[in-house]
Amino acid sequence: MCLRRSSTAILIAGLGLGANPAEANETKALDYSGVELAQAPSEDKPATKNDGPGFTDLKEKAWRGYLDFYGFGPLRTTGYTTIEGIETPTDLSLNQLLDNFNGALMGRATVEYDRVGFFAGIYYGALQNTQTRSRSGSRACSTTLAQLALLERGKTSDPCSPVRSANTTISLQGFGDASVTADFHQTVVDLAARYRAGAIQQPVMKKGSYSFVGYGGARIIDGVLNLNYDANLQLQGSANVSGAARQQVLSRLGIPASAEKARFFQNGGTLSYGHTWTQPMVGMQVNYALTPKWQVFANLDAGGFGLSGTKDLSGTAQVGLAYALGNSAQASLSWKYFGLEYSGGNPADYGYAAYQNGINLGLRWFIN
């Protein structure tokens, strides 16, 4: 009895001495024949080489949000403003834009649950632009008493009549200058529902993953235009007329029928135009992860389609790169184009257009 217990103890001790200490703490499964069985894989799978540092495998059915702030620096801004037929062209470089810059606010907030979401964005800009022109020349044309009466009352700046039967011939020589200052305030608010296909958008993503977002909604635009104009013009001319009534009008204008005479005109004033309208809008955004921290993205949208005015169209095109700042923030650099054109009623009376393209800097916060 004692010998049998001692032999068993020696056998166990011998097996222990022959075992690797690292393997002594490892539990192995054996079948009845002593053959080692394959172990079940561990549930704690290590990160693959495509998982970047800080990458989080988010659940689809959960709420998440994004806050975007950006600054747009147009290298070139062109367009025009028109109020009561007075048109002021715009052609500004970035330096000139900064000189005329009065203020801006740009941002967007997005919420998403599962693959469906909603966003609200705002783009506000205020500019002031002054244009001065000097003109001189001569002109001979035909006119009518009615046209001259309009000129006298300040309803037109053209003494010549478009009527073919005009029987009063005048010859004018003039020179002068005009200054127009345009004060422009524009607010654009985008409200849209969105649907995402592909991976959840986040600062750190698996290499090769992508997301596609399609959206549709409304673009609300509020535009305010103020024009201050000051014109100085000196005319010298003669007219060949018949009839006392026409001669009296010409005399009051400083262009008598019998002799040449100089006349100085000065005019000025302020014109204002404000309008708020809503455009239907559709768009898309694509993100692709080049590496866990670097992404390339593109954004495209269009609105208006001529539904709210004689001319009513807006659109954005944007492409750029984004880099993760940790796992909850992202910085971006992109090229952006934005265009807006509107005219309500007669295009020659009221309207404005702005076309901008340049560098866009962005910063995004991810909220989970």
C-alpha positions in Angstrom: 0.0 0.0 0.0 2.8 2.4 0.9 4.9 1.3 -2.0 2.1 1.9 -4.5 1.5 5.4 -3.2 5.3 6.3 -3.4 5.5 5.0 -7.0 2.6 7.2 -8.0 4.2 10.2 -6.3 7.5 9.6 -8.1 5.7 9.3 -11.5 3.9 12.5 -11.0 7.1 14.3 -9.9 8.9 12.9 -12.9 6.2 14.2 -15.3 6.4 17.6 -13.6 10.2 17.8 -14.0 10.0 17.0 -17.7 7.3 19.7 -18.5 8.0 23.2 -19.8 7.3 25.8 -17.1 5.5 27.9 -19.6 3.3 25.0 -20.6 2.7 24.0 -17.0 0.2 26.8 -16.6 -1.6 26.1 -19.9 -4.6 23.9 -19.9 -4.7 21.4 -22.7 -7.6 19.2 -23.8 -6.7 15.5 -24.2 -8.8 12.7 -25.6 -8.8 9.3 -23.9 -5.8 8.2 -26.0 -3.7 11.0 -24.8 -3.7 12.9 -28.2 -3.9 16.7 -27.8 -7.1 18.3 -29.2 -7.2 21.6 -31.1 -8.1 24.5 -28.9 -11.2 26.7 -29.7 -10.2 30.1 -31.1 -10.1 33.0 -28.6 -13.0 35.5 -28.6 -10.6 38.4 -28.2 -9.4 38.7 -31.8 -6.4 41.1 -32.1 -6.7 44.1 -34.4 -5.8 43.4 -38.0 -3.3 45.5 -40.0 -6.2 47.5 -41.5 -7.4 48.7 -38.1 -5.8 52.0 -37.3 -4.9 53.1 -33.8 -8.0 54.4 -32.1 -10.4 52.7 -34.5 -13.7 51.8 -33.0 -16.1 49.3 -34.4 -19.4 51.3 -33.9 -22.8 49.8 -33.8 -25.1 50.7 -36.6 -28.3 51.0 -34.5 -27.1 53.9 -32.3 -27.2 57.7 -32.3 -24.1 59.7 -33.5 -23.5 63.3 -34.5 -21.1 65.5 -36.4 -20.2 69.2 -36.0 -18.5 70.8 -38.9 -16.9 74.3 -39.0 -15.1 75.6 -42.0 -13.5 78.6 -43.6 -13.9 79.3 -47.4 -11.3 81.5 -49.0 -12.3 82.1 -52.7 -9.3 82.8 -54.9 -11.7 84.4 -57.4 -15.2 85.9 -57.0 -17.2 87.0 -60.1 -20.8 88.0 -60.6 -23.1 91.0 -60.7 -25.9 92.8 -58.9 -28.8 94.5 -60.7 -31.4 96.8 -59.1 -33.9 98.7 -61.3 -31.8 98.1 -64.3 -28.5 99.4 -62.7 -26.0 96.6 -62.9 -22.8 96.5 -60.9 -20.3 93.8 -62.0 -18.1 92.0 -59.4 -14.6 90.6 -60.1 -12.6 90.2 -57.0 -9.3 88.4 -56.1 -8.8 86.9 -52.7 -7.0 90.1 -51.5 -9.7 92.3 -52.9 -12.3 90.1 -51.3 -10.7 90.5 -47.9 -10.6 94.3 -48.4 -14.3 94.3 -49.0 -15.1 91.6 -46.4 -17.6 92.5 -43.6 -18.3 89.1 -42.0 -19.0 85.4 -42.4 -20.3 82.3 -40.6 -20.1 78.8 -41.9 -21.0 75.5 -40.3 -23.1 72.3 -40.3 -24.6 70.0 -37.7 -25.6 66.4 -38.5 -27.3 63.6 -36.5 -27.6 60.0 -37.6 -29.3 56.8 -36.3 -28.6 53.6 -38.0 -28.2 54.7 -41.7 -30.7 57.6 -41.7 -29.9 61.1 -40.6 -30.6 64.8 -40.9 -28.4 67.9 -41.2 -28.7 71.7 -41.0 -26.0 74.0 -42.5 -25.5 77.7 -42.7 -23.4 79.9 -44.9 -23.5 83.7 -44.2 -21.4 86.3 -46.0 -21.3 90.1 -46.1 -19.4 92.1 -48.8 -19.2 95.7 -49.9 -17.9 96.6 -53.3 -17.4 100.0 -55.0 -17.1 100.5 -58.8 -16.2 103.8 -60.4 -16.4 104.4 -64.2 -15.5 107.3 -66.4 -17.0 107.7 -69.8 -16.8 110.1 -72.7 -18.0 110.1 -76.3 -20.4 111.5 -78.9 -23.7 110.4 -80.2 -26.2 111.4 -82.9 -29.7 109.9 -82.9 -33.4 110.6 -83.2 -35.7 111.1 -80.4 -39.3 112.1 -79.5 -40.9 114.6 -77.2 -42.0 111.7 -74.9 -38.4 110.4 -74.6 -37.1 113.8 -73.8 -39.8 114.3 -71.1 -38.6 111.0 -69.5 -35.1 112.3 -69.5 -36.2 115.5 -67.9 -38.0 113.7 -65.1 -35.0 111.4 -64.5 -36.9 108.3 -65.6 -34.2 107.4 -68.2 -30.6 108.3 -68.8 -30.9 107.8 -72.6 -32.0 110.9 -74.6 -32.4 108.7 -77.8 -35.7 107.0 -78.6 -36.1 103.5 -79.8 -39.1 104.5 -81.8 -38.4 104.4 -85.5 -40.7 107.3 -86.4 -38.8 109.7 -84.1 -38.5 113.0 -86.1 -36.2 115.0 -83.8 -32.5 114.8 -84.5 -30.0 115.6 -81.7 -26.2 115.5 -81.5 -24.6 115.0 -78.1 -21.1 115.1 -76.8 -20.5 114.3 -73.2 -18.1 113.1 -70.5 -18.4 112.3 -66.8 -18.1 109.6 -64.1 -20.3 107.4 -62.0 -19.7 105.7 -58.7 -21.7 102.7 -57.5 -21.3 101.0 -54.1 -23.0 97.6 -53.6 -23.6 96.4 -50.1 -24.4 92.7 -50.2 -25.6 90.3 -47.4 -26.4 86.7 -48.2 -27.5 83.9 -45.9 -27.9 80.3 -47.2 -29.4 77.6 -44.9 -29.5 74.0 -46.0 -32.0 71.5 -44.4 -31.9 68.0 -45.6 -32.6 64.3 -44.8 -29.8 61.9 -45.6 -29.2 58.1 -46.1 -25.8 56.4 -45.8 -24.5 53.3 -47.6 -21.2 51.7 -46.6 -19.2 52.2 -43.4 -20.0 54.7 -40.6 -18.2 58.0 -41.2 -15.6 58.6 -38.5 -12.1 60.1 -38.3 -10.3 56.8 -38.1 -11.6 54.1 -40.6 -10.4 50.8 -41.9 -8.1 51.1 -44.9 -10.2 50.7 -48.1 -13.5 51.3 -46.4 -15.9 53.9 -47.9 -19.2 55.6 -47.2 -21.7 57.1 -49.6 -24.3 59.6 -48.4 -27.2 60.8 -50.6 -29.4 63.7 -49.4 -32.3 65.8 -50.4 -34.2 68.8 -48.8 -34.5 72.5 -49.1 -32.1 75.4 -49.5 -33.3 78.7 -48.0 -31.7 81.8 -49.4 -32.0 85.4 -48.0 -30.3 88.1 -50.1 -30.2 91.9 -49.3 -28.7 94.3 -51.8 -28.2 98.0 -51.3 -26.8 100.3 -54.1 -25.6 103.8 -53.5 -24.9 105.6 -56.7 -23.5 109.0 -57.6 -23.3 110.2 -61.2 -21.8 113.4 -62.7 -22.3 114.1 -66.4 -21.6 117.1 -68.6 -23.4 117.3 -72.0 -22.9 119.6 -74.9 -25.1 119.3 -77.9 -27.4 120.7 -80.5 -30.7 119.7 -81.9 -32.7 120.2 -85.1 -36.3 120.3 -84.1 -39.6 121.7 -85.2 -42.4 122.8 -82.9 -42.4 125.1 -79.9 -43.2 122.2 -77.4 -40.0 120.2 -78.4 -37.9 123.4 -78.3 -39.1 124.2 -74.8 -38.2 120.7 -73.5 -34.8 120.9 -75.1 -34.2 124.3 -73.6 -35.0 123.1 -70.1 -32.5 120.2 -70.7 -29.9 122.7 -71.7 -29.9 121.6 -75.4 -31.5 124.5 -77.3 -32.5 124.0 -80.9 -30.6 127.0 -82.2 -27.2 126.8 -80.6 -24.8 124.6 -78.7 -24.8 124.9 -75.0 -23.1 123.1 -72.1 -25.3 121.4 -69.4 -24.2 119.7 -66.2 -26.2 116.8 -64.8 -25.8 115.4 -61.3 -27.8 112.5 -59.9 -27.5 110.2 -57.0 -29.5 108.1 -54.6 -29.9 104.7 -52.9 -31.7 101.6 -54.2 -32.5 98.6 -52.1 -33.7 95.1 -52.9 -34.3 92.2 -50.5 -35.7 88.7 -51.2 -36.0 85.4 -49.4 -36.8 82.2 -51.3 -36.6 78.4 -51.1 -35.0 76.0 -53.5 -35.3 72.2 -53.7 -31.9 70.7 -53.2 -30.3 67.3 -53.9 -26.7 66.1 -53.3 -24.2 63.4 -52.5 -21.0 62.9 -50.5 -18.4 60.1 -50.8 -15.6 59.3 -48.4 -12.8 56.7 -49.0 -10.1 55.7 -46.5 -6.6 55.7 -48.1 -5.1 54.8 -44.8 -6.7 54.5 -41.3 -6.1 58.2 -40.7 -6.1 59.7 -44.3 -9.4 60.0 -46.3 -10.3 61.5 -49.7 -13.8 62.9 -50.1 -16.0 64.6 -52.7 -19.2 66.6 -52.3 -21.7 67.7 -55.0 -25.1 69.4 -54.7 -27.5 71.4 -56.8 -30.6 73.5 -56.0 -33.2 75.7 -57.6 -33.7 74.4 -61.1 -35.5 77.6 -62.1 -38.6 76.9 -59.9 -38.5 80.1 -57.8 -37.7 82.8 -60.4 -36.8 83.6 -64.0 -33.2 82.5 -63.1 -32.9 80.3 -60.0 -29.9 78.0 -59.6 -27.3 77.1 -57.1 -24.6 74.4 -56.7 -21.5 73.2 -54.9 -18.6 71.0 -56.1 -15.9 70.0 -53.6 -13.0 67.5 -53.5 -10.3 67.2 -50.8 -8.3 65.3 -48.2 -9.1 64.8 -44.5 -6.7 63.7 -41.6 -7.7 62.3 -38.3 -6.8 64.2 -35.1 -7.2 61.4 -32.6 -10.3 59.4 -32.8 -12.9 62.2 -32.4 -11.7 65.0 -34.6 -10.7 65.5 -38.2 -9.1 68.3 -40.2 -9.7 68.8 -44.0 -8.3 70.7 -46.9 -10.2 70.9 -50.1 -10.9 72.9 -53.3 -14.5 74.2 -53.5 -16.7 75.9 -56.1 -20.0 77.6 -55.2 -22.3 79.3 -57.6 -25.6 81.1 -57.2 -27.7 83.0 -59.7 -31.1 84.5 -59.2 -33.5 86.9 -61.1 -37.1 87.6 -60.1 -39.3 88.8 -62.8 -37.6 90.8 -65.6 -33.9 89.8 -65.6 -32.9 93.4 -66.5 -34.5 94.9 -63.4 -33.6 92.8 -60.3 -31.1 90.0 -59.7 -27.7 89.0 -58.7 -25.1 86.3 -59.3 -22.0 85.1 -57.5 -19.5 82.5 -58.6 -16.7 81.5 -56.2 -13.9 79.0 -56.2 -11.0 78.5 -53.9 -9.5 76.8 -50.8 -11.7 75.4 -48.0 -10.4 74.5 -44.5 -12.6 72.4 -42.3 -12.7 70.9 -38.8 -15.1 68.1 -37.8 -16.0 66.8 -34.3 -17.5 63.3 -34.1 -19.9 62.7 -31.2 -20.9 59.1 -30.3 
